[in-house]
Amino acid sequence: MMGTNVYSYQRDGVQYFIYNSEMDATITCKVSGTTSEPNIAFLKDGSPVSDVLPASLFNLEFAQDESGAYVLKLKINATCALGGYQNIVGNWSCLSSPKFSDQPAVSIDFVTLCTSRPEVSFDPPLRKGVARQGTTITLHCECNQLDQFRGDMQWAWFVDGASPAGNKFQYVNSPYGYPTDTMKIYDLEDIDTAKYGCNCIIGQQKTIQFTSETQRMTVMEPPGKPKDITLLDKTGNSLEISWQNSENMGVVINYEISYKSESESYYRQIRSVEEQRYTLTGLNALTQYSIKIVASNYAGEGDYSDVAVFNTSQPSESKPVIHPPKDIVYNQDTQTYLKDVGPGVDISLSCEVRSYPPPVIEWWLNNQRITTTDTQTNQNLPVNFEKSLHKKNEFLVESVLVIRKTRDINTGDYQCVASNTKGRDVLNYELRVTPTDTKEQTATDSSSSTSLHLLLSLLVTVLWSAAA
């Protein structure tokens, strides 16, 4: 009994054939010492191979070799790596019996397994193959699908093709004196940059050996500290800065910029900056900002730079722009916002303006300027107004006109006029105060009109019937 291009191992009286991912499974059963042609058959998990494998997945070849022995060769047209695992792995038997005899069949039992190359992994995982200088790394060697041989297994590590040596390498020794599947390297430094691999060895006499692919580990320290943050340009809402690398900077992948205004308690971050120049935008005018920078690579972040402090300038001048109010009906034809209310209620009209320099905001009613909150120079204007101004930031202010206990005289066309040295903008409101009794009277008149119409219709109908 033998396998072709396969590892064979015997343990506890059981013969194992171990295939790796690159091998087709080929098994040969050889019967010698007989003068007549025997019957030879393969069973998988107790059933004939033709019952458990599709015909397209196996070939059987029967022949007599030069020594006169009879040979049955089974080739499974699948590998462990191409979905053939379930077709290959199992408990097998080779049965042999004379063709013209009642003698019992002779059975040879064996087990087939699939495996692949051992795999080397790192803990903690490497980022782009990089480990941080001065730290400890743990390497694991995984021998795939061979757990049943763990008691007979040994491991041998190699670094750039040679056995590792030195006090910085630590293993947990097996009973046979070979390293286990775990190796630690302490206090990583440049000389530990290398290709690492391992061998899985089955049997005390190194009966079978599987060799892993090598994995390269590069030992690197985090970058140095950026320095000399310089202000290149500033506006009312931006700061353009640059910086330099220190002499011992090392490898830099990118930078992270942290900044905050003097009124903020926490830093905001701009990540993955690749150049040594950046423009911070969306800032407040005439405001002081603290800025610090840190560099990073695949080994981690370095130290932050010293904090630099810069001020934004005053904003660029612009004409006022009034933001449209929300949740109010808008008449596109007249470009007016409509507001219907009843008498005796408090309402407010808002006017939010963005501009620099700050605007002068005036309220007008029917082309008459509303000048004070308690009296009007023009006696045709009502006196139940209150005005307030709220500064939201250096660009944005809101003026609110409050009308207390609305009356008929509050009905009219209102305007918010915002102006500065660069221009003006206007927002139009139409306010209609409809008395409650007017609404009720309109409904009563409509009801009376309907009743009269019905009465006249009935009268006409009666007269028409009498005439007939």
Residue pairs with C-beta under 8 A, 6 or more apart in sequence:
1 15
1 27
1 28
1 29
1 30
1 94
1 108
1 110
2 8
2 27
2 28
2 30
3 17
3 19
3 25
3 26
3 27
3 28
4 26
4 27
4 28
5 23
5 24
5 26
6 17
6 18
6 19
6 23
6 25
6 26
6 27
7 17
7 18
7 19
7 20
7 202
7 208
8 15
8 16
8 17
8 18
9 15
9 16
9 18
9 149
9 202
9 203
9 207
9 208
10 16
11 149
11 152
14 109
14 110
14 111
15 108
15 109
15 110
15 111
16 110
16 111
16 112
16 113
17 27
17 110
17 111
17 112
17 113
18 112
18 113
18 114
18 115
18 146
18 208
19 25
19 79
19 80
19 88
19 112
19 113
19 114
19 115
20 80
20 114
20 115
20 116
20 117
20 210
21 79
21 80
21 81
21 114
21 115
21 116
21 117
22 79
22 81
23 79
23 80
24 75
24 76
24 77
24 78
24 79
25 75
25 76
25 78
25 79
25 84
25 87
25 88
25 112
26 73
26 74
26 75
26 76
27 42
27 73
27 74
27 75
27 76
27 92
27 94
27 112
28 71
28 72
28 73
28 74
29 40
29 42
29 71
29 72
29 73
29 74
29 94
29 96
29 108
30 65
30 69
30 70
30 71
31 38
31 40
31 69
31 70
31 71
31 72
31 96
32 67
32 68
32 69
32 70
34 70
34 98
36 98
36 99
36 100
37 64
37 70
37 99
38 70
38 96
38 97
38 98
38 99
39 95
39 96
39 97
39 98
39 99
39 105
40 62
40 70
40 72
40 94
40 95
40 96
41 48
41 49
41 72
41 94
41 95
42 48
42 49
42 60
42 72
42 74
42 92
42 93
42 94
42 95
43 49
43 92
43 93
43 94
43 95
44 52
44 53
44 90
44 91
44 92
45 52
45 90
45 91
46 91
46 93
49 58
49 60
49 74
53 76
53 87
56 77
57 76
57 77
57 78
57 84
57 87
58 74
58 75
58 76
58 77
59 73
59 74
59 75
59 77
60 72
60 73
60 74
61 72
61 73
61 75
62 70
62 71
62 72
62 73
63 70
63 71
63 73
64 70
64 71
65 71
72 94
76 84
76 87
76 88
78 84
78 87
78 88
80 88
80 114
80 115
80 116
81 116
84 114
85 114
88 112
88 114
89 112
89 113
89 114
90 111
90 112
91 109
91 111
92 109
92 110
92 111
92 112
93 107
93 108
93 109
93 110
94 107
94 108
94 110
95 105
95 106
95 107
96 105
96 106
96 107
96 108
97 103
97 104
97 105
97 106
113 145
113 146
114 145
115 143
115 144
115 145
115 146
115 210
116 144
116 145
117 144
117 210
117 211
117 212
117 213
118 141
118 142
118 143
118 144
118 198
118 199
118 200
118 210
118 211
118 212
119 141
119 142
119 144
119 212
119 213
120 139
120 140
120 141
120 142
120 196
120 197
120 198
120 212
120 213
120 214
120 215
121 139
121 140
121 142
121 215
122 131
122 137
122 138
122 139
122 140
122 215
122 217
123 137
123 138
123 139
123 140
124 137
126 217
127 298
127 299
128 298
129 215
129 216
129 217
129 218
129 298
130 217
130 218
130 219
130 220
130 297
130 298
130 299
131 137
131 188
131 192
131 217
131 218
131 219
131 220
131 299
132 188
132 219
132 220
132 221
132 222
132 299
132 300
133 188
133 189
133 190
133 219
133 220
133 221
133 299
134 187
134 188
134 189
134 221
135 187
135 188
136 184
136 185
136 186
136 187
136 188
137 184
137 185
137 188
137 217
138 182
138 183
138 184
139 157
139 182
139 183
139 184
139 185
139 196
139 198
140 181
140 182
141 155
141 157
141 181
141 182
141 183
141 198
141 200
141 212
142 181
143 153
143 155
143 181
143 200
143 210
146 153
146 200
146 202
149 202
152 202
152 203
152 204
153 174
153 200
153 201
153 202
154 174
154 176
154 178
154 179
154 201
154 204
154 206
155 174
155 178
155 179
155 180
155 181
155 198
155 199
155 200
155 201
156 163
156 178
156 179
156 198
156 199
156 201
157 163
157 164
157 169
157 171
157 179
157 183
157 196
157 197
157 198
157 199
158 164
158 196
158 197
158 198
158 199
159 194
159 195
159 196
160 194
160 195
161 195
164 183
168 185
168 186
168 187
168 192
169 183
169 184
169 185
170 183
170 184
170 186
171 179
171 180
171 182
171 183
172 179
172 180
172 182
173 179
173 180
174 180
176 204
178 201
181 198
181 200
185 192
188 219
189 219
190 219
192 217
192 219
193 216
193 217
193 218
193 219
194 216
194 217
195 214
195 215
195 216
195 217
196 214
196 215
196 216
196 217
197 211
197 212
197 213
197 214
197 215
198 211
198 212
199 209
199 210
199 211
199 212
200 209
200 210
200 212
201 208
201 209
201 210
202 208
202 209
220 250
220 251
220 297
220 298
220 299
221 250
221 299
222 250
222 295
222 296
222 297
222 299
222 300
222 301
222 302
223 245
223 249
223 250
223 251
223 252
223 295
223 296
223 297
223 301
223 302
224 245
224 246
224 247
224 248
224 249
224 250
224 295
224 302
224 303
225 246
225 295
225 302
225 303
225 304
225 305
226 243
226 244
226 245
226 246
226 249
226 255
226 276
226 293
226 294
226 295
226 305
227 243
227 244
227 245
227 246
227 305
227 306
228 243
228 244
229 241
229 242
229 243
229 291
229 292
229 293
229 305
229 306
229 308
230 241
230 242
230 243
231 239
231 240
231 241
231 308
231 310
232 240
232 241
232 242
232 277
233 239
233 240
233 279
234 240
234 310
234 311
234 312
234 313
235 312
235 313
235 315
235 316
236 285
236 286
236 312
236 313
236 314
236 315
236 316
236 356
237 281
237 282
237 283
237 284
237 285
237 312
237 315
238 279
238 280
238 281
238 282
238 283
238 312
239 279
239 280
239 283
239 289
239 291
239 310
239 312
240 277
240 278
240 279
240 280
241 277
241 278
241 279
241 280
241 291
241 308
241 310
242 276
242 277
242 278
243 255
243 276
243 293
243 305
244 276
245 252
245 276
245 295
249 295
250 297
251 297
252 295
252 296
252 297
253 296
253 297
253 298
254 271
254 272
254 273
254 274
254 295
254 296
255 273
255 274
255 276
255 293
255 294
255 295
255 296
256 269
256 270
256 271
256 272
256 273
256 293
256 294
256 296
256 301
257 269
257 270
257 273
257 278
257 280
257 291
257 292
257 293
258 267
258 268
258 269
258 270
258 291
258 292
258 293
258 294
258 304
259 267
259 268
259 270
259 280
259 289
259 290
259 291
259 292
260 266
260 267
260 268
260 289
260 290
261 283
261 284
261 287
261 288
261 289
262 287
262 288
262 289
262 290
263 287
267 290
267 292
270 278
270 280
280 289
280 291
283 289
283 312
284 312
284 393
284 394
285 312
285 313
285 314
285 315
285 356
285 394
285 395
286 311
286 312
286 313
286 314
286 394
287 311
287 312
288 309
288 310
288 311
289 309
289 310
289 311
289 312
290 307
290 308
290 309
291 307
291 308
291 309
291 310
292 304
292 305
292 306
292 307
292 308
293 304
293 305
294 301
294 302
294 303
294 304
294 305
295 301
295 302
296 302
314 356
315 356
315 394
315 395
316 356
317 356
317 357
317 420
317 421
317 422
318 354
318 355
318 356
318 422
319 355
319 420
319 422
319 423
319 424
319 425
320 353
320 354
320 355
320 359
320 418
320 419
320 420
320 422
320 423
320 424
320 425
321 353
321 354
321 355
321 425
322 351
322 352
322 353
322 416
322 418
322 425
322 426
322 427
323 352
323 353
323 354
324 330
324 337
324 427
325 337
325 349
325 350
325 352
325 427
328 337
328 338
328 339
329 337
329 338
329 339
330 336
330 337
330 338
331 337
331 338
331 430
334 428
334 430
335 428
336 413
336 428
336 429
336 430
337 427
337 428
337 429
337 430
338 429
338 430
338 432
339 347
339 349
339 429
339 430
339 431
339 432
340 432
340 434
341 347
341 406
341 431
341 432
341 433
341 434
342 406
342 433
342 434
342 435
342 436
343 405
343 406
343 407
343 408
343 433
343 434
343 435
343 436
344 405
344 406
344 407
345 405
345 406
346 402
346 403
346 404
346 405
346 406
347 402
347 403
347 406
347 431
348 400
348 401
348 402
348 403
349 363
349 400
349 401
349 403
349 414
349 416
349 429
349 431
350 398
350 399
350 400
350 401
351 361
351 363
351 398
351 399
351 400
351 401
351 416
351 418
351 427
352 392
352 396
352 397
352 398
353 359
353 361
353 396
353 397
353 398
353 399
353 418
353 425
354 395
354 396
355 395
355 418
355 420
355 422
356 394
356 395
356 420
357 420
357 421
357 422
358 391
358 397
358 420
359 397
359 418
359 419
359 420
360 418
360 419
360 420
361 389
361 397
361 399
361 416
361 417
361 418
362 369
362 370
362 416
362 417
362 419
363 369
363 370
363 385
363 387
363 399
363 401
363 414
363 415
363 416
363 417
364 370
364 414
364 415
364 417
365 381
365 382
365 412
365 413
365 414
365 415
366 412
366 413
367 413
368 376
368 378
368 380
368 381
370 376
370 381
370 385
370 387
370 401
371 377
373 385
373 386
373 387
374 383
375 383
376 382
376 383
382 403
382 407
382 409
382 410
384 403
384 404
384 405
384 406
384 407
384 410
385 401
385 402
385 403
385 404
386 401
386 402
386 404
387 399
387 400
387 401
387 402
388 399
388 400
388 402
389 397
389 398
389 399
389 400
390 397
390 398
390 399
390 400
391 397
392 398
399 416
399 418
401 414
401 416
403 410
403 431
406 433
407 433
408 433
408 435
410 431
410 433
411 431
411 432
411 433
412 430
412 431
413 428
413 429
413 430
414 428
414 429
414 430
414 431
415 426
415 427
415 428
415 429
416 426
416 427
416 429
417 424
417 425
417 426
418 424
418 425
418 426
418 427
419 425
